[in-house]
Amino acid sequence: MQLIMNPGALDEQTFVLPEGPVTIGRTPECTVCVIHKSLSRRHARLEWEGGRLVLVDLGSKNGTYVGPAQVQRHELREGETFRCGQVSFRLASTSPSRSEEPMPTQVRSLQTRFSPTTMGELLRPHADPDSHTALKMKPVSGDGRAHDKLQILLKVSQLLSSPGSIDEVLDRVLQLVFQILEVDRAAILLVEPTSGQLRPRVARASGELPAGTFYSQHIVDYVRKHSVAALFSDARKDPRLGSADSVLKQSICASMCVPLKPRDTVMGVLYLDNLTRAHGFTQEDLEFLTAFANQAAIALDNSLLRQQLEEEAVMRTTYLRFFPPATLKKLQLARSAHLGVIETEVTILFSDISHFTALSSTLEPRQVVDLLNDYFPVMADIVFRHEGTLEKYIGDALMAVWGAPVAHPDDVDRAVRAAVEMQRALARLNARWRAEGRRELNIHVGLNTGRVAAGNIGSEKYLQYATIGDATNVASRVCSAAPPGQILLTGTTLERWRERAWPVTPLPPLPEHGRQEPLALHRVEWRGPLGEASNTD
């Protein structure tokens, strides 16, 4: 029989079940070990009773469920699914039974994904004061000891291969360090991409974890600089460290530190120490820790790559709707998949279809949808061509922004050019629709420039890039005040419009509720000689 974890999901994993009882949980001693925050250390057990496989909850914190019902004991049937915490499992046969398949003439037993040997069978549960090594291995000599070390590393590889976030993998690594080695404290430091400096990411102690930094900065810097595994039998007297204050202040007797190097570059270091016993670590310990760190580095690197791919996927699927390709490429290079909220000056454009409500009442719903599906892609392409951000569609209206998340010195010029191009593009659309016997449209456009809060809003599952502030509200009101076929600017936008490719006409100020001063408006004469409205190519 076998258990399929999270069947159908990206992290689906198959566990071939050995004979006898099978435990499920977070600790390496469990037959099926899955590092997940919703699982207890020993969560559940599968046991055979008279030819029946029974699922038994072991007093777990988050419970064991079959369907919606929480169970303490349940007889499992082949194909049945159960859940431990938030992790789903399905019981399946090792292979489908097909009577027509020929039986093999020779059978050889192969080691399955999960050997009957668990980590607990290879390690001592408690420290051995007479041991010459920090490895908690059970006494065995010669080739048997080398075999057991390989078995432990195989288990480490299996336990670190499960997908997880970088923090989950970091915690998993230190959990295994304390499981396998006699150490007092351990820490993992990773290189920060922006600063290039080592920064602590996770730490653990056999007792109470001290406040602040407990590792020796000299030791971790030495290992990173030389990209070597280092054993300091008595760190207080080691000439490589000189008179390092950090070693003396932390009362470090013995320590080991190894680089985390999945490829050619050191991504971090794994540090551990002993506070009570000089010469507490041996060359055998260092060699084992180096092999262990290689497995950990690969797991951490895979987790970071997975995170990067997920962020890029979010950027492609979520942001492709908002940003032009040039802006999206800049964000990818900057790895800014999570756009924080910033306060900045932008130029906001609102474009609305004139008399759309009355028009919709004369058309069938399908005709309205077809009309918008013809209209919006043309307008969106214009926004992207001028490197604006398409913030949203609001019914028949369109809102675009220049200046966030990427600013250009000529953002106002780009916004005005886009507004004029929208009017000209609509003239071409109308000519086509007229030839097809379809209804024609007019649009009115309003622009305003001002400061806003720009960034992602919403939940993790649905992100919306938005610009929030009074400047956005003003742009919407200016658009509402514009007659069909016109483009209106506020005085703020006019002041920053350097190109002035079309003449403008001052209009009567627009009274604003709650404002002492009315809003100055200007009309862009985009049909004039400079605009060359007759040229629609």
N, C-alpha and C positions, 0 to 999 in steps of 0.2 A: 504494500500500500504506500501511498505518498500523499503529502500535504502540499497543496498549491496555495501559496500566500498571495493575497490580493489578485485573484484570478482576473485576467483581462486588462489589468492596469499596466502602466509602463514599468513598474517595479515588481512585476510578477516574478515569483521565485518558487522553485520546486524543491521540497525536502523529501528524500526517500527515507522511509521510516525503518529503523532497525527492529529486530525482534525485542520483545519485552516492553516495559513501560516507556513512554515517551513524555518528557516534560517540555513545556513551552514557557518561555520567559525571557528576561533581559540578561541574566547572568550567563557567562560562558559555560557553566556547568550544565546548563539545560541542553537537552538533545536538539531541540529546535530553538536556537538563540536568535532573537530579533531585537535589535536595539530600537525601541520606540517608546516615547514618553508615556503612552497610555497603557503599556504593559507593566505588570508587576515583575519583581525579580524572579519569582516562581509563580507563574500566573495560572497554569492549568496542566492537567496530566491526561494522557491517553493510556488506557490500560485494557488488556484483554480479559474478559470474564466469560468463560464457557463458549468461546468462539465468537463472542460479541465484543465490539470495540466501544468502550464507554468513555465519554468526555467528563472529566471531573474538575470543577473549579477549586483552586487551592487557596481560597480566601482572598482573592485578588481585590484590589482597590476599585478598579473600574468595571469589574464584572465580566462574565462570559455569557454570550447570547446565542441562541438558535432562533433565527427570525427575530421578531420583536421581543421575545420572551427571554428573561434572564434565567439561567439554569445553574444548578449546583451539580447535578449529574444528568447525563443524557446519553442514550444509546445512539451512536452515529451509524448512519447507513452510507453506502458508497454513493458519491455525488452530492452528499448533503454539505451545506455551508454553515459555518459557525463563525462567531466573532469574539476575539479576546481584546477587550478595550476597543480600540479603533482599527485593529488589524483583522482582516478577514482571511479565513482559511476554507478550502474545500477539500474534502476527502475523496481521493480517486484511486483507482487501481493503478498498479505500476505500468501496465500495458493493457490495451484492449484485448479481450479474448476472441480470437477468430479461429473457428474450428478448421477453416479451409487452409490456414497457414501451415506449412510443413514444420514439423518439430526439428530442432537442431540435432545433429548427430554427436556434437561435442559441446560441452558446457564448461565454461571457466568462470569462476567467481571474480567479479571486478569490484573494486572499492567504490561505493556509492558516494553521492555528494556528502552524506553525513555518516562517517565511520562510527561504529559503536563506541570507539574510544572518545571520551569527552575530555575537556580541559581538566576537569576535576580528577580524572584518573591519572593524569600525568604530573600533577602538581601537589605539593604538600599543603595542607590547609593552614599550618602555622609555621612560624619561623623556627629554624634549627640553629641554635647558637654555636654548634660545632661545625657547621657547614663552612667550607672555604670559599663559597661563592654566594652571590646575592640571588641567584636563580632558585626559585622555590621548587625545583624538580625533585621527584622522589629518587632515592638512591638507586642508581643503576650504573654499571661500568661499561667501559669500552664502546663497542659499536652501538650498544643499546642506548647509551646516553646521547650519542649523536642522532640516532633515530628518533628519540623522544623530542629532541630540540627541533628537528624537522617537522615532527607531528605538531608541536606547539605553533611553529611558524605557519603551518598549513591551516591550523585553526584560526590563527590571527588573520590570515588572508581571507578566509571565509567570512569571519565576523566583520571585517572592514569592507567587504565587497558590497554590502547592502547599501542601496542609495540612501542618501540623507543630506541634510543641510550641512554646511561647514561646521557649525557649532555642534551638531549631533556627532559628526565624525571626530571632532576634537575631544569631546567628552568620552567617546568610545575608546579612543587611543589611550587616554590616561587611565581609564578604568582597567584596561588590559595591562598597563604598566604595573599597577599596584596588584593585579591578580598574579602576575608572573614573577615580579622581582621584589626583593626586600629593600624598600626605599622609604625615606621619611617624607620627602617632598618632590614634586615634579611640576614642570611647567612646559608649555609649548609657546614659542614666540614665532610670529610670522613677519615677513618683510612687508611693510606697508607700501603699496604701489606708488602712492604720491610722493612720500618723503624718502623712500628707500631705507628707512630705519626699521630695526627690529622692534616689534611691539608685542607685549604679552597678550595672548588670546584666551588661555585657559590655564588654571593652576589647581593643584590638589595636594593635600597633606594627609599623613596618617592620623594626625591629631587635629588640633585647631589650626586653621590656615591663618598665618600671621597677616596683619594689616600691612599694606604696601608691598614693595618689591622684596622678595626673599632670595632670589637667585643672584649669582655674582655676574655683574655686567661685564667684568673682565673675561670671565669664562665664555659667556655666550658670544661676545665680540671676537674672541680668539678663534672659536670654532667656525664662526661664519667667515671670518677673514681668510682663514687657511683652508676652509672646506675639508676639514678632517675630523674624525671622531677622536675625542680626547678623554683620557682617564686621568683623574687627579687623585692618586691614592691618599695623599695628605695635602689638601689644597693650601693649607696654611704655610707649608714649607716649599711649595713647588716653584722653582726658579722661573718657569714660564709666566707666572702671574706676578712676579716681583713682590712688592709689598702692597698688594691690592687691598684697599680699605674694605671693599664690598665682601671679600672673603673673610676678613677678620671680624667685621661687624656681624655677619650672619652666622658666625661660629661653625663654618662648614668644615667638616673633617675630610670627607671623601665625596667626590662628585664625578659624574659622567655627563658628557654633552656630545650629541651627534648631530650632524647636519641633516635637514630634510631636503633631499635633492632628487626630485623625480626625473629631472632631465639634466641639462648642463648648468643650470643656475640654482643656487641655494634659495629655497623659498622660506626657510625658517630653521629653527633648531629645537631639539627635544633635550631638555635639561632635567637631571634628577640628582639628588644628593642624599648624604647620610650625615646626621648631626652628632652621632655618638661614637662611631667607630672609625678610626683611621684605617686605611687599607681595607675598607669594607667592600670594595669592588675589585674584581680581577680582570685579567685580559680576556678570559672566557666570557665574562659579563659584557665587556665592551663589544666583543665580536657579535654576541647575540643581539645586543641593543642596536648595533649597526644594521643587522639584517632586519630587525623589527622596524627600525626607522625607515628603511627602504619601502616596506609594505605600507607604513603609515603615510609616507610622502606620496605614494601613488594614489592612495585613497583620498587624501586631502586635495591633491591636484585634480583628480576626477570630480570631486565635489565642486571645486571652484569652476572647472570647465562646464559642468552641468548648470551651475548657477549662471555663468556667463551666457550659455546658450538659451536659458530660460529668459534672461533679461533681454537678449537680442530678439527672441521670439515675441516678447511683450512689446518691444519697441516696434517691430515690424507690423504686428497685427493691430496694436492700439494706436500708434502714432502715425502710421501711414495715412490714416484718414485726415490727420490734422496738418502735417508738415510736408513741404515739398522735398523731393529727393536730396537736394543739396543740403538742406537743414538737417534732414534725417542722417545723412552721412557724417556731418559734423558732430551730432549727438552720439553716434556710434563710436567715433574716434575718441570722444571725450568720455565714453562709457557712462553717459548720464541717463541711464534708463529710468531713474527715479528723479523726475524734475521737481526739485524743491521750490517752494513758493518764494518769489522775489518781488521786490517793489521796483518798478521801472516805468519809463515813459514809453508809450506805444501810440500808434495811430490806428484807430478802429474804424472799420467800414461796415455799414449796414446797407444791404440792398434788398428791396422788397418789390414784389409784383404789384402793380397798381390795380386797385379794384378787384383783387383776387376773389374776395368773398362773393361778389356779384357774379363774377365769371364762373366760379365753381357751381353756382346754383343753376346755370344753364347747360352744364355738361354732365355726362355720366361719370360716376366715380372712377371708372377705368380710364376714361379720357383725361381726367385730371392727373392721374398717376402717370400716364404716358407723356403728358405735357411736361410735368416736373422732371421726369427721367430724361427728357430731351434737353431741358433747360439747365439743370444743376451741374451736370458734368462739364458743360462748356464754361460756366462761371467758375467752377472749382479749378479747372485747368488754368484760367487766367490768374487766379490767386497764386497758384503754385509757380506759374511762369515768372511772376514778379517776386517770388520768394517770400510770400506771406504765409501766415498760419490760418488755416481754415478752422475756425473755432467750432462752429455749429451751424446746423440748419434749424430754423424755427418756423415750422409750417412752410410757408412759401418764401420766407426771408432767409438771408444768408448773412453770417457775421464772419468777418476776417480781420486779422490783426497783423500789423507790421511792428517789429521791435522786440518781440518775444517769441520763442526763447532765444533766438539769435537776432542781434541788432545789426543794422547797417547804417552808415552815416546818411544815406539818402532814403530812409524808410518812408518819409512823407511823400517824396517824389514817386516812389514805387506805388504807394497806395492810390495817389491821384491818377497815375497812368493806368492802374488796374481798373479804377472806376470808369474812366473814359473807354477803355477797351471793352468793358462789360456792355456799355451802351452800344458800341459799334457792333459787337458780336450779336447782340439781340436784334439789331437791324438785319443782319444776315440770316438769323434764325427766322425772323418774321417773313423775309422774302421767300424762304423755303416753304414755310407753313402756308403762306398765301398761295403759292403754286400748287400745294397739295389740298387746298380748300379747307385749311384748318384755321382756328382762331389765332389772332395775333396778340402780342403782349406789350405792355409798357412796364418799365421799372423806374423806381426813384431811389436815389442813393444819398446817404449822408455820411460825412466823415468828421471825426473829432480826434484831437491829440491831447493826451494827459497822462497822469500817473495812475497806475493800477497795481494790484497784487496779481501776479501771474504765476501759474503753476498747476500741478495736478490736484484735482479734488475728486472725491468719491471714495469708493471702497476698493480693496485690492482686486476684486473680480471685475469691477467696471471703473476704469479711470477716465476722467474727462479733463483735458487741458483747458483752462479757463482764465479769463482776465476779469477780475472783480474790482469794481470801483465806480465812482461817480462819472468818470470819463466815459465808461461804457454806456451808462444810462443816458448821458448827453448825446452820444452818437446815435442811439436809438431814437431819441426825440427829434434830432435833426433829420433823420431819414423819414420819420412820420410827417414832418413839415414840408418835405420836398414834393412838388407836383410831379405828375408822370413825365418821364423823359428827362428829368433834371438831376444835377449833382450839386449838393450843397455842402459847404465847408464852414466850420466855426472859425472865429478869428484866430484861435490858437493854432489850428492847422495851417491857415493862410500864412501866419508869421513864419512858420518853419518850412514852408513850401519854397524851395530855392529855385527849382527849375522854371516855374511859371510858363509852361509851354502853351497854355491857353489863357485868354483874358478872363477876368472875374468881374462880376457886377455886385456891388453891395446891395443888400436887401434890408427891409425894415427889421429891427431887432425882434427876436422871438421872446415874448414874456415867459419867464420861468417861475413856476410855483415854488415858493420857499427861497427865492433868490432876490437880492436887492437890485441887482443889475440884470437887464434882459440880455439874452444871448445874441451876440453879433453873428450874422450869417452872410455868406457870400456864395453866389452862383457861378459855377464854372461854365463858361461859354464854349463847351466842347464842340459845338457845331460850327464855330467860327472859322476864319481863314487858317489860323494856326493849327486848329484841330483837324482840318481837312476831312470833315465828316463825310463828304461825298466819296472819299476813298475808303472803301470797306474791305480792301484786300489785305 
